[in-house]
Amino acid sequence: MSDYEAPARLYRARNGVVFGVCRGVADWREISVGWVRLAVIVCQIFFWPTFLFYILAALLMKPAPVLPLRTEEDVDFYRTYTDSRRMALHRLKRTYDSLDRRIRRMETIVTAKDYDWERRLNA
């Protein structure tokens, strides 16, 4: 594979307790999730709109990727997918269509009557 290391980004964790916001922040800042949860609880006690900010964060944060992102192409595809699934599907369709055209062109060349198999195989 590649030695590519995806930059640390803020994602909602998939294995969080409530929406994964606290675990996502903890992973992003590389601190204990217990401290983040404690900070959220203390803020909730003294500042009531914390709950609204938490819900807003849960709605706005992208979910963490299911598989690790190993290449820049993986990162680009994941960002495209989470931003616009329709755009990601369009990108996959373009890739498939391009491969399909290449295969058809190869089949046309190889199955042509004037293709010299003897020269190709004995070269």
N, C-alpha and C positions, 0 to 999 in steps of 0.2 A: 504494500500500500504506500501511502505517502506519510511524510513527517509533519503534515499540516496539523496545526492545533487551532481549533476555532476560538475566537476571542470570547472571553467571559461575557455573557449577556444575561439580562434580566428576563427570566421566564417563570411562569407558574409551574411549580413542581407537579408531576403527575402522581406522586406518592405523598402528598400533603394531607393534613387532617381536615381542614376546612378550606377548600378551593386551592390550596397549595401556595398561597401568597407568601406566608412567613418562611416556608422552606425554600421557596424560590429566591427570596431576598437573602436568606442565610447562605445558600449555595453561591449566589452572585458575589456576596461580600466575604465569603469563606469564613463565616463565624458559626457558632453553635445556634441551631434552630431554637433551642430553649431560651436563649437570650432575646432573640427576635420576638418570640411569642410573649415573653415576659414584658418586653417594651410595649407591645401592642396592647396587652391587658392593662398595664399601668396607664398608658395614654387613654384607653377607653374609660377608665375610672375617672380621670381628671378632665378629659376633653371628649364630650359625647359624640361629636361628628367623626371620630375615628372610625366608627362602624361604617359610616357612609364612604369614607376614603378607602376602607378595606374592600367593600363591595365594588367600588369604582375600579380599584386596582385589579380585582379578580376579573372584571369584565374587559379591561383594557390590555392586560398582560397576555402575551402569547403563551400557549402551553409549551412546555419543554419538548424537544424532539424525542421521539420514541427510540431511535437509534442514534448513536453518537455521530456527529458531523465530522467526517474525516478529510474532506477536500473542500476547496473553495466552491466547487460546483455543487456539492451537497448543501453548503450554506446558502448559496444563491437559490437553489431549488426550494429549500425549506422556507426561506423568506418569501419567495414568490407564492408558494402554496398557502402560507399563513396570511399573506396580504390579500391574495385573490385566487381562490381555487379555480375559478373559470380560466384565469390566465395560465395557471399551472397545467390544467388539462389541455389548453390550446398549445402550450409548449410541448407537452408529451405527444400530442397529435402531429405537430410539425416534425418532431424527431422521427416518429414512426413513418410518416409519409416520405421523409427523406430516405430512410433505410429501405422502404418499399421500392422507391424509384431506382435506387442503386442496385437492388437485387434484380429487378426487372431488366435493367440495362445489361447486367452481367449474363442473365439468362438469354437475352436476345443475342449477345455476342457469341456465347458458347454454343447455342443451338443453331447458329447460322450454317447454311450449307457449305459456304466457302471457308469455314473455320478449319485450320490445319491441325488436326489432333495428333497426327504422326510427328510433326515437327515439334509440337508443344511437349509431348510425352517423352520423346527421345532426346530432348535437348540437354 
